[in-house]
Amino acid sequence: MWNSTAIIVTFDTGGGWYDHVYPPTVDAQGLGFRVPTLVISPYAKKDYVSHVVMDHVSILRLVQWNWTLPSLNARNAQSGDMFDMFDFTGQTQ
């Protein structure tokens, strides 16, 4: 099953230390401080750090893309996608 697996490890909050970068404003709720996220997959880019603005909803957006599901709401539709962290060209790491 490894050839079709993506494991995403993230946290629900950024912890007690504040980030040196102020979170961008995307809607009335805004975004919180940065939270570490790991992608473990044969399709994950090796030794890569993404600089794309994402939030927890980005994981949902990836699931919706994979199963061709529609967005649930406007926030879901405008969330950053996780494609930046993957290489789907068939070259596994």
MODELLER restraints for C-alpha pairs under 7 A, 6 or more apart:
rsr = mdl.restraints
at = mdl.atoms
rsr.add(forms.Gaussian(group=physical.xy_distance, feature=features.Distance(at['CA:3:A'], at['CA:42:A']), mean=6.40, stdev=0.5))
rsr.add(forms.Gaussian(group=physical.xy_distance, feature=features.Distance(at['CA:5:A'], at['CA:41:A']), mean=5.84, stdev=0.5))
rsr.add(forms.Gaussian(group=physical.xy_distance, feature=features.Distance(at['CA:6:A'], at['CA:39:A']), mean=6.78, stdev=0.5))
rsr.add(forms.Gaussian(group=physical.xy_distance, feature=features.Distance(at['CA:6:A'], at['CA:40:A']), mean=5.81, stdev=0.5))
rsr.add(forms.Gaussian(group=physical.xy_distance, feature=features.Distance(at['CA:6:A'], at['CA:41:A']), mean=4.60, stdev=0.5))
rsr.add(forms.Gaussian(group=physical.xy_distance, feature=features.Distance(at['CA:7:A'], at['CA:39:A']), mean=5.79, stdev=0.5))
rsr.add(forms.Gaussian(group=physical.xy_distance, feature=features.Distance(at['CA:7:A'], at['CA:40:A']), mean=4.99, stdev=0.5))
rsr.add(forms.Gaussian(group=physical.xy_distance, feature=features.Distance(at['CA:7:A'], at['CA:41:A']), mean=6.27, stdev=0.5))
rsr.add(forms.Gaussian(group=physical.xy_distance, feature=features.Distance(at['CA:8:A'], at['CA:38:A']), mean=5.73, stdev=0.5))
rsr.add(forms.Gaussian(group=physical.xy_distance, feature=features.Distance(at['CA:8:A'], at['CA:39:A']), mean=4.72, stdev=0.5))
rsr.add(forms.Gaussian(group=physical.xy_distance, feature=features.Distance(at['CA:8:A'], at['CA:40:A']), mean=6.40, stdev=0.5))
rsr.add(forms.Gaussian(group=physical.xy_distance, feature=features.Distance(at['CA:9:A'], at['CA:37:A']), mean=5.58, stdev=0.5))
rsr.add(forms.Gaussian(group=physical.xy_distance, feature=features.Distance(at['CA:9:A'], at['CA:38:A']), mean=5.03, stdev=0.5))
rsr.add(forms.Gaussian(group=physical.xy_distance, feature=features.Distance(at['CA:9:A'], at['CA:39:A']), mean=6.51, stdev=0.5))
rsr.add(forms.Gaussian(group=physical.xy_distance, feature=features.Distance(at['CA:10:A'], at['CA:36:A']), mean=6.08, stdev=0.5))
rsr.add(forms.Gaussian(group=physical.xy_distance, feature=features.Distance(at['CA:10:A'], at['CA:37:A']), mean=4.39, stdev=0.5))
rsr.add(forms.Gaussian(group=physical.xy_distance, feature=features.Distance(at['CA:10:A'], at['CA:38:A']), mean=6.46, stdev=0.5))
rsr.add(forms.Gaussian(group=physical.xy_distance, feature=features.Distance(at['CA:11:A'], at['CA:35:A']), mean=6.51, stdev=0.5))
rsr.add(forms.Gaussian(group=physical.xy_distance, feature=features.Distance(at['CA:11:A'], at['CA:36:A']), mean=6.87, stdev=0.5))
rsr.add(forms.Gaussian(group=physical.xy_distance, feature=features.Distance(at['CA:13:A'], at['CA:35:A']), mean=6.35, stdev=0.5))
rsr.add(forms.Gaussian(group=physical.xy_distance, feature=features.Distance(at['CA:14:A'], at['CA:33:A']), mean=6.04, stdev=0.5))
rsr.add(forms.Gaussian(group=physical.xy_distance, feature=features.Distance(at['CA:14:A'], at['CA:34:A']), mean=6.04, stdev=0.5))
rsr.add(forms.Gaussian(group=physical.xy_distance, feature=features.Distance(at['CA:14:A'], at['CA:35:A']), mean=4.75, stdev=0.5))
rsr.add(forms.Gaussian(group=physical.xy_distance, feature=features.Distance(at['CA:19:A'], at['CA:33:A']), mean=6.16, stdev=0.5))
rsr.add(forms.Gaussian(group=physical.xy_distance, feature=features.Distance(at['CA:19:A'], at['CA:34:A']), mean=6.86, stdev=0.5))
rsr.add(forms.Gaussian(group=physical.xy_distance, feature=features.Distance(at['CA:23:A'], at['CA:31:A']), mean=5.71, stdev=0.5))
rsr.add(forms.Gaussian(group=physical.xy_distance, feature=features.Distance(at['CA:23:A'], at['CA:32:A']), mean=5.88, stdev=0.5))
rsr.add(forms.Gaussian(group=physical.xy_distance, feature=features.Distance(at['CA:23:A'], at['CA:33:A']), mean=5.69, stdev=0.5))
rsr.add(forms.Gaussian(group=physical.xy_distance, feature=features.Distance(at['CA:24:A'], at['CA:30:A']), mean=6.96, stdev=0.5))
rsr.add(forms.Gaussian(group=physical.xy_distance, feature=features.Distance(at['CA:24:A'], at['CA:31:A']), mean=6.31, stdev=0.5))
rsr.add(forms.Gaussian(group=physical.xy_distance, feature=features.Distance(at['CA:25:A'], at['CA:31:A']), mean=6.39, stdev=0.5))
rsr.add(forms.Gaussian(group=physical.xy_distance, feature=features.Distance(at['CA:42:A'], at['CA:92:A']), mean=4.94, stdev=0.5))
rsr.add(forms.Gaussian(group=physical.xy_distance, feature=features.Distance(at['CA:42:A'], at['CA:93:A']), mean=5.31, stdev=0.5))
rsr.add(forms.Gaussian(group=physical.xy_distance, feature=features.Distance(at['CA:43:A'], at['CA:86:A']), mean=5.42, stdev=0.5))
rsr.add(forms.Gaussian(group=physical.xy_distance, feature=features.Distance(at['CA:43:A'], at['CA:87:A']), mean=5.24, stdev=0.5))
rsr.add(forms.Gaussian(group=physical.xy_distance, feature=features.Distance(at['CA:43:A'], at['CA:88:A']), mean=5.95, stdev=0.5))
rsr.add(forms.Gaussian(group=physical.xy_distance, feature=features.Distance(at['CA:43:A'], at['CA:92:A']), mean=5.34, stdev=0.5))
rsr.add(forms.Gaussian(group=physical.xy_distance, feature=features.Distance(at['CA:43:A'], at['CA:93:A']), mean=6.52, stdev=0.5))
rsr.add(forms.Gaussian(group=physical.xy_distance, feature=features.Distance(at['CA:44:A'], at['CA:85:A']), mean=5.87, stdev=0.5))
rsr.add(forms.Gaussian(group=physical.xy_distance, feature=features.Distance(at['CA:44:A'], at['CA:86:A']), mean=4.43, stdev=0.5))
rsr.add(forms.Gaussian(group=physical.xy_distance, feature=features.Distance(at['CA:44:A'], at['CA:87:A']), mean=6.07, stdev=0.5))
rsr.add(forms.Gaussian(group=physical.xy_distance, feature=features.Distance(at['CA:45:A'], at['CA:85:A']), mean=5.82, stdev=0.5))
rsr.add(forms.Gaussian(group=physical.xy_distance, feature=features.Distance(at['CA:45:A'], at['CA:86:A']), mean=5.35, stdev=0.5))
rsr.add(forms.Gaussian(group=physical.xy_distance, feature=features.Distance(at['CA:45:A'], at['CA:87:A']), mean=5.92, stdev=0.5))
rsr.add(forms.Gaussian(group=physical.xy_distance, feature=features.Distance(at['CA:46:A'], at['CA:93:A']), mean=6.51, stdev=0.5))
rsr.add(forms.Gaussian(group=physical.xy_distance, feature=features.Distance(at['CA:50:A'], at['CA:84:A']), mean=6.58, stdev=0.5))
rsr.add(forms.Gaussian(group=physical.xy_distance, feature=features.Distance(at['CA:50:A'], at['CA:85:A']), mean=6.30, stdev=0.5))
rsr.add(forms.Gaussian(group=physical.xy_distance, feature=features.Distance(at['CA:52:A'], at['CA:80:A']), mean=6.91, stdev=0.5))
rsr.add(forms.Gaussian(group=physical.xy_distance, feature=features.Distance(at['CA:53:A'], at['CA:80:A']), mean=5.79, stdev=0.5))
rsr.add(forms.Gaussian(group=physical.xy_distance, feature=features.Distance(at['CA:54:A'], at['CA:79:A']), mean=6.29, stdev=0.5))
rsr.add(forms.Gaussian(group=physical.xy_distance, feature=features.Distance(at['CA:54:A'], at['CA:80:A']), mean=4.53, stdev=0.5))
rsr.add(forms.Gaussian(group=physical.xy_distance, feature=features.Distance(at['CA:54:A'], at['CA:81:A']), mean=6.64, stdev=0.5))
rsr.add(forms.Gaussian(group=physical.xy_distance, feature=features.Distance(at['CA:55:A'], at['CA:79:A']), mean=6.72, stdev=0.5))
rsr.add(forms.Gaussian(group=physical.xy_distance, feature=features.Distance(at['CA:55:A'], at['CA:80:A']), mean=6.99, stdev=0.5))
rsr.add(forms.Gaussian(group=physical.xy_distance, feature=features.Distance(at['CA:57:A'], at['CA:76:A']), mean=6.10, stdev=0.5))
rsr.add(forms.Gaussian(group=physical.xy_distance, feature=features.Distance(at['CA:57:A'], at['CA:79:A']), mean=6.35, stdev=0.5))
rsr.add(forms.Gaussian(group=physical.xy_distance, feature=features.Distance(at['CA:58:A'], at['CA:79:A']), mean=5.62, stdev=0.5))
rsr.add(forms.Gaussian(group=physical.xy_distance, feature=features.Distance(at['CA:58:A'], at['CA:80:A']), mean=5.68, stdev=0.5))
rsr.add(forms.Gaussian(group=physical.xy_distance, feature=features.Distance(at['CA:58:A'], at['CA:81:A']), mean=5.26, stdev=0.5))
rsr.add(forms.Gaussian(group=physical.xy_distance, feature=features.Distance(at['CA:58:A'], at['CA:82:A']), mean=6.24, stdev=0.5))
rsr.add(forms.Gaussian(group=physical.xy_distance, feature=features.Distance(at['CA:61:A'], at['CA:76:A']), mean=6.68, stdev=0.5))
rsr.add(forms.Gaussian(group=physical.xy_distance, feature=features.Distance(at['CA:61:A'], at['CA:81:A']), mean=6.47, stdev=0.5))
rsr.add(forms.Gaussian(group=physical.xy_distance, feature=features.Distance(at['CA:62:A'], at['CA:81:A']), mean=6.59, stdev=0.5))
rsr.add(forms.Gaussian(group=physical.xy_distance, feature=features.Distance(at['CA:62:A'], at['CA:82:A']), mean=6.43, stdev=0.5))
rsr.add(forms.Gaussian(group=physical.xy_distance, feature=features.Distance(at['CA:64:A'], at['CA:70:A']), mean=6.55, stdev=0.5))
rsr.add(forms.Gaussian(group=physical.xy_distance, feature=features.Distance(at['CA:71:A'], at['CA:77:A']), mean=5.50, stdev=0.5))
